[in-house]
């Protein structure tokens, strides 16, 4: 992947430019080594399509979602109010994010504190680009592959968005297969509600292990995800089942970038 100069909001703003979108990279997209690859893939698509966007860079901080999910309401409000003031400084109207947790909190919970934005998850944004014919998808290494999709809780049940990621995947030259539990009946990856940051609670099986068994049962060679939490948990599940060579875990943005040869 060629080097990309990512526009920083403070720099473009100082030059008098007002980007159409703030791309909210998120904690995982900035710090998690695996999810950084998703950030690069999505950014390469933004550049290919000449999308008007910028990131906050070092000014970006956690939006408080994990704090609220874990029950620390005061910390959430402290973080959220700081983010809202920062976005107000840069006159942000539209927010793009790859994380359903960030998507959900900006869309549904920030308005209570005065933060009102048009918020798009990257699956919705990619769906729009495909509909507009802006992404030249080719056959290639995905040809003949079988892909199954894992629904993120905060995208699916949380915001009733089941079609966008599937439409994106259906545009790829690969076979699609659903897990037995999908859409509103999909099993959580095991990370939601701040569970990712806690020790496991008493039980007979880890949630991610059961979901991984459902992935394996489809016979798919690729499990597509659209959430950094889901990617981490299912990758752990594939390692646990010793299936990392047979089944790959890709974000939908990576699959689009691969199909475009970016």
Helices and strands as residue ranges (DSSP letters): H 9-14, E 21-24, H 26-31, H 33-48, E 53-54, G 57-59, H 65-69, H 73-89, E 94-97, H 100-104, I 105-109, G 110-113, E 118-121, H 122-131, E 146-149, H 163-170, E 175-176, G 183-185, G 195-197, H 207-217, E 222-225, H 228-240, E 248-251, H 252-260
